[in-house]
Amino acid sequence: MQRELSRCRQIVSEMLLSSGQERLDEAQAMRAHAFLEAAIEGLALPVRISFDMRCDPVIMADPMLEQAVRQLVDNAAEAGSRNIRISLSPGGAEQLALVIEDDGPGFPDAILADPGQPFQSDKDGAGRGLGLFLTGNVMRRLNGEMRLANLRHGAQVTLLLPTLETAA
């Protein structure tokens, strides 16, 4: 538990440090599916992760985006999800929809009403409630968008990302 807490603190610290960068210094062009595999590689979570790849465009794979995806998957597992589905589909002209769905309890109404606010969390402990806030900031920095929704059984986070080619 201490090791996981330390890892979470490291992720938040890295995201906070990186959020001040003006340029995408460490970003590289890569296929979205390869980016996702690299992003979740090494996550030792008690969940089943499945993929639905309807497209595989080239995106700018920024380390902050990788941390955001890892944090979203980790949050879903912490919330009690047993299954996480990650899908890629066209989100519009030169845009990718990266969707993370889980079978957990869903988002509290306060978070759905204003997902951009820090420290909104229904979990106990210090440092909670930064993941969605930081992910929203990462998306703005990448000229993307984050959308949250509750499903009948679970939560859904949609990240709309610019692509370097048509996503279809």
N, C-alpha and C positions, 0 to 999 in steps of 0.2 A: 504494500500500500504506500509506504514511504517512497519507494522507487517510482511509482506511478505519479505521485504528487510532485516529486522532483521533476519528472519528465514534463508534466503539465506546466509547471512554473517555467521551465526552460523554453517550451513552445511559446508561451505568452510573452516572455522576455524577448525572444527572437522576433516575434511579430511586432512588438512595440518598437524595438530598435529599428526594424526594417521599415516601419510605417513612415518614417521621416525621410526616406530616400526619395529624391525627385525623379530619378531615372530608373529604368529597369536594367540595372547594371548586370545582374546575374541571370537574367531571363534568357531562354534559348528557345528557338522554334523546334517544336516536336509534335508528333501525332498525339491527339487527345487520349487515346486508349493507352498508349505507352506512358504518358504522363500519369494517368490514374493508377496504373499498375505500380509505378515507382512511388507514387504518393502514399499508397496504402501498404507497400511492402514493409514487412517487419512489424506491423501492428499485431500485437498478440491480444486479441479481444475475444470474449466468449460469444461471438456472433457469427452468423453465416452471411457472407457478402456475395451477392450475385451481380452480374453485369448484363446490361441490355444495350448493345452498341448498334444504333441505327445509322450512325455515321462516324467518321474518324478524321475530322479535319485537322489541319496544322494550327496549333495555338502557340502563343508566347507562354512558355512554361516558366513562370516566376516562382522562386522559392517561397514567397509569401502565399501564393495560391496553393502550393503544395501543403504548407502548414495549415491553411484554412480548411482544405479538404480533410486532412488528418483530424483536425479538431472537430469537424462536423461528424465524422464517423465515430470518433471517440465519444462525443456528446451523446450520440444516439445509443451507443452501448451503455454508457453510464445511466441513461434514462430508463434502461430496462429492456431495450430492444433485443430480440433474438435473431432477427433477420433484417438485413440492410440491402436495398437494391439501388445500384448506381446505374443510371442510364445516360446515354448521350444521344441527342437528336438535334435536328436543325432548329434553331431558335429564331430564325429570320434570316434575311440577307446578310451573309458574312457574320453570322452569329451562331453560337453553340449553346444549347441548353444542357447543362450538366445538372442532373436531378438526383438527389439523395433522398430515398424514402425509407422509412423504418416502420416497425410494428409496435413501437412503444406507446406511451400515454399521450403523445401529442404535445403541442406548445400551450402554455397557459395563455389565457386571453390577453393579459397585459403585454406579453411579448409579441403576440400577433398584432396588437393595436399599434405598437411602436417598437419595431425590432432594432432600431438604431441606437437605443439607449444602453449604456453600460450598466453592469451590475444588476441586471434583471435575471433572476434565476429562482427556480423553486428548489434548488439543491442547497444543502447546508455547507458552510465552509467559506473561508476567506478566498478571494480571487475568483469567485464564481460569477458567471454572467458576463464574461469578457469575450467569449468565443464568437458569438453572433455579432457583437459590436465590431470586433476586429475583422471578421469576415466581410462585413458591410463596407468597412474602410478599404480593405483590399480590393473589393469589387469596384468601388468608386475610382480607386487609383488605376485600375486596369481598364477603365471605361466600360465596366460591366454593371451588372445589377444583381441584387439578391432578393428573392421572394420567398416568403414563408407561408405555409398552409398546413392545416390539419386535415388528415385523411379520415376516413371512417374508423380505421384502426391504425393510428400512427401519425407521423409527422412527415412533411415534405419540405425540403429546401431546394430551390431552383437557383442556380447560378447561371446568368446569361453572360457569356463571354464573347468578345470579338474574336474572329478567326482570321487567319492569314489567307484563307481561301473559302469558297462557298462550302457550307456545311452539309449540303445534300449529298 
